[in-house]
């Protein structure tokens, strides 16, 4: 089942973040700010046009095991990742 980032269907506690609409120079700061704003049990559904491997490494380094990273969709040009805050 694929996810269409243009028309997010979000359940309670899942918040969309479409990185494609954020200027590159602000993108990482905006993502970290959004993750900091989440409460335990909440999820940020992240959409991007490329696989953000350096960002994932930075998130792991900063948040560690308190944020679970799970790919929802991993197609060329359309990446969807759920970031779930655990603690």
Residue pairs with C-beta under 8 A, 6 or more apart in sequence:
2 73
2 75
3 45
3 47
3 72
3 73
3 80
5 16
5 18
5 20
5 47
5 78
5 80
8 16
8 18
8 45
8 47
10 16
10 45
13 41
13 42
13 43
14 42
14 43
14 44
14 45
14 82
15 34
15 38
15 42
15 43
15 44
15 45
16 44
16 45
16 47
17 30
17 31
17 34
17 44
17 45
17 46
17 47
18 47
19 27
19 30
19 31
19 46
19 47
19 48
19 52
20 47
20 48
20 49
22 30
28 55
28 58
31 46
31 55
31 59
32 59
32 62
34 44
35 44
35 59
35 63
35 67
35 83
35 85
38 44
38 83
38 85
39 85
40 85
40 86
40 87
41 84
41 85
42 84
42 85
43 82
43 83
43 84
43 85
44 82
44 83
45 72
45 80
45 81
45 82
46 79
46 80
46 81
46 82
46 83
47 78
47 79
47 80
48 79
48 81
49 77
49 78
49 79
50 77
50 79
51 74
51 79
52 79
52 81
56 69
56 81
59 67
59 69
59 83
60 67
60 69
65 86
65 87
66 85
66 86
66 87
67 83
67 84
67 85
67 86
68 82
68 83
68 84
68 86
69 81
69 82
69 83
70 81
70 82
70 84
71 79
71 80
71 81
71 82
72 80
72 81
72 82
73 79
73 80
74 80
